[in-house]
Amino acid sequence: MSIPFLRFVMQRALAAVLTLLGALMVLFAMQHFVKGDLITILLGPRATPELRAMYTTRMGLDRPVLEQMWLFLKQAASGDLGIDIVSNRPIATILSEALPNTLQLASTGLLLALVFGLLLGSIAARRPGTLLDTVLGVTSVAFITTPAFVVAIVLLLVFSVQLQWFPVTGAGEPGQPLDRLVHLALPATALAIGWVGYLARLIRASLLEVLSEDHVRMMRAYGVPERRIVGRYAMRLALIPVVAVMGIGVGDMISNAVFVEIIFARPGVGSLIYNAILARNFPVVQAGILFTVLVYVTANLVVEILNAWLDPRIARSLGPGS
């Protein structure tokens, strides 16, 4: 690896850590801006003084604010997110149980978006100005402008309620891959639809730009087959802007998973946050939001590094003082 690339990775990793620390501090501050007494909100007005004192000590609310913040950051960095007062279980354990379903949903939705977005975008770029290109363009715009939760409701009503091709709710039985895949089909499609349209438009524009460059024309003049030009050269360059937005895509998938999991009654981080908000269980809400921020920051870091690897000019353009 080159020195500029390593410098780029180190600076982006440091920025990611600072962003995560900032998010942790904001999450900590949230509980101090909640209207009313946090212990009363969590335990209810009928809690005994002994119970209130126990949870005040357990949550560290009897200590100075700066010490509370330091303990919060220290515990969160070590993976200790506290104890859920409702179930009396570690919040990290509760989150880890909900995590696989959400990651499975988001990763499947992202995979579907990449496969179909790149496929439709490359087809449109190979036939610019044709009726097929127009139809794909209109379809892509329609996909982009339709919110994921609307798509989820339509898919649920049509394919689950009316046609009964797919189950209505749940994530499937553990240890039954086919059953879990069937339960995953509609939620993942609902997540992917918007990004299919966005990626299709993005890859079309990017691929057309690459295919119009002089060195591509020279390759055609030397008789290089069009399929080889597109598949082995142009597509790699056209993927650079796609990779650049994937960090946002992951964050969008995770955030939209909240609504999709609620609509399809899927167990996951989205449902966990939603139920915790209804119960005013702020420690669990904080843990769920912290997970979302962590995924978003990590995804953006990976995408930036991958983007710099695909296009070394990005790393070289970052000077030592940047």
N, C-alpha and C positions, 0 to 999 in steps of 0.2 A: 504494500500500500504506500502511496505517495504521502509526503509530509503535508501538503495542502489538504488532502482528504482526511488524514488523521486529525489535523487541526479543526477541520470542519465538524467532524464527529464529536470531538471533545467539547467544542463550543455549543453545539446543538444539545448535547447531553446535559451540560450545565444549565442551559436555558430551560430544559425540560424539568430538571430538579427544582429550579427556582419557581417555575410555574406551579409545580405540585405543592411546594411549601406554601406558596401564596394561597392556593386553594384550601389547604389545611387550616390556615389562619382564618380565612373567611368562614369556613365551616364552624370553627370554634367560636367565632364572633356571633354566628347566627343564634346560638342558644342564649346569648346575653342580650340580644335585642328582641327576644320573644316577649310579647306583652304579658305581664303577670309573672308569678312565681313558677319557675320551671318544675320544681318538685310537686307543687299543687297540680299543675297541668298533667304531669305524668302519673301521679298516684291518686289524684282526685281529692276533693275537699274533705272527705271523711277519713283520710289516713291519720293514724295515731301519731302523736309527737315522736314516739320511739322509732316508728317506721320512717318518718320524715328525716329524723336525725341520722338513721342508718344509711339511707340513700344519699343524703347530703354529703356524708363522709365518703361513701363508696364512689360517688361521682366527682369528688374533690371540690365541691362548690363552697366548702368552708375555708378554702385557701385563697390567698391573694390572686388577682386576675392574671398577673404575669406568670405566677407559678402554675396556675391552671393551664395556661397556654403552653408552657414548656412541657408539662406532663402530658398534655394532649398530643403535642408533636412527637414526643418521645415514645409514647405508647403506640401511636398510629404508625410510626416508622418501624416499630418492631412487630407490627401485625396485630397488636392488642387494641381492639375497637370498643372494649367495654363489655358490660353485661346487659342483656335485654331484660328490663324490669318486668315485662309481661310474662315471658316464658322462663326467665331466670337462666338463660343459656348464653354462652359467649356470642356476641354479635358476629364475630368473624366466622364462627361455625355456621350460623344461620345464613350468612352471605355466601359462604362456600357451597352450601347445599343448593342455593338458588342460582349460583353462577353458571354451572354447566349448561342449563337450559337456555339461558340468555346468550351465552357465547355460541352455542349451537345454532340458535335462531339467527343471530346477527351474521355469523360467518357463512351460513347457507344463503342468506339473503344477499350478502356481498358477492358470493361466488356466482349466483344466478345473474346478478346485475352485470358482473364482468363478462361472463360468457355471452349473454344475449346482447349486451350493449356493444361489445367489440364486434360481434357477428353482424348485427344490423348496421353499425357504423361503417364497417369495411365494405359491406355490400353496397351501401349508398355511395360511398366514395368511389367505388369502381364503376358506378353508372350515374354520374352526376347529370342533373337536368332531365332525367327520364321520368316516366310516370311512377316507376318503382321508387325512385329517390324522393319524389313528392309525397307519395303515400307514407313512406317510412318517416319522412320529416314531420308530417302532420301527426302521425301516430306517436312519435317521440315527444312532441310538444304536449300532446294530450296526456302522456304518461307523466311528464315533468310537473304539470299543473294540478295533478290529482293527488291530494294528501294521502299518506299511507293508511290513516285510520278509515278514510272513506273507501279505499280499495278493500281493506280488511272487512268492512261491513258488507260490501257488495259480494265479495267472495263467499263470506259466511252465509248470506241469505240465499245465494244462487246454488253453490256447490254443496253446501252442508244441509241447509234447511229444505230447499226445493228439490234438488236432484239427489241428495243424500249419498253423494259419491265419497265425501270425506267426513270424518267425525267433527262434531260441533265444537267441543271443548277438550281441554287437557293436553298433555304432552306425550301420552302413550305409556305403555307398561315398561318399567325398567327391565333391561335384558331382552327386549323384543325389538331388534333393529327395524324390522319392516313396519311394525306398528308405530314406532316413534317417527319413522320417515313419513308415514301417511299423515300423522298428526302435524308434522312440520311443513307439509307441502303448501297449504294455504297461507299460514302466517309468513313464511319465508317469501312467497310470491308477493304478498302485500308489501313487505319491506323493500323488495327488489324493484318493483314496477317503476317508481320515480327515477331511480338511478339507472335503470335500463335506458330510458329516454335521454337522460342527461349524458351518459357515457356514449350513446350512439351519436348524438350531435357533436360531442367533443371529439370523438375519434374520427368522424367524417371530416370535420374542419381541419384537424391536424394532419390526417393522411393526405387530403387534397393539397395542403401546403407543401408537404414533403415531396409528393409526386410531381409537383410543378417546379422543383429546383433543377438547376442546370446539370448537376452531376447525375441526376436520375435520367434526364433526357439523354445524356451521353451514354449511359448504360443501355438505354433502349436503342440508341443508334448503333451500338456494338452488337446488338442482337440478343441481349440478355432477356430471357422470357419474363413476361409481366408478372407471372405468379411468383417467380423467384425474387424479383425486385420488391414486390409488396411483402412477401412472407419473410424474407431473410434480411432485408435492409430497411425499407420504408416503415414497416410496422414497429420496429424497435424505436426509431426516432419519434414516431407518432404516439408511442406509449408514454413518453416523458410527461406531457401535461396530464395524462390519465393518472399516472403514478402520483403526480403532485397533489391531486385532489382526493386521493384515497384516504388520507388522514381525516379529512372532513367527512368522507363517506362512512368511515367506521364510527365516528362520533354521531353522525346522523342515524346510522343503523341502531346504535345503542339507545339513543333518545326516542326514536320511533318505536322501538321494541316495547317501551312502557305502555303505549296505547294498544299496540297489537296484542301484547300479552293480556291486557285487561279484556279486550274484545273476545279473544279466544280462550279466556280463562286458563292461560298457560302459567304454570309456576315458573318464576324467574325473578330477576332483580327488579324488573319493572313492576310486577305485581307486588313484590315486597315493599318497594318504595310507596306505591299507591296505598296499600293497606296500612303501612306505618303512618302515612299522612292522615288517613281517616282516624286512626287511633291516637294521633298526636304524639306518636312515639318518636321523638326527635333524634335520639341517639341512633336508631335504625335508619332514619331518613338520612342522617349525616353519613353513615357508613355506605349506603347505597349511592349517594351522590359522589362520595369520595371514590368509589369504584368506577363510576362513569368518567370522572375527571382523569383517573389513572389510565383507563383504557384510551381515552382521547389523546392524552399527552404522549403515551407510549406509541400509539399508532402514528401520530404526526412525526415523532422522532424517527421511527423506522422508515416512513415514507420519505422524509428529507434525506436520510442516508442513502436509500435506494435510488432516489432521484439524482443525487450527486454521483453515485456509481454509474448510472446510465449516461449522465452528461458531466464529465469531469470539469467542464468549464464553470459549473456552479461552485465547486470547491475552490477552484483557482481564483475565482472572482472575489472570494472572501479573504480580505487582507489580514495580516497579523493583528491589526488593531481593531478589527470589526467586532 
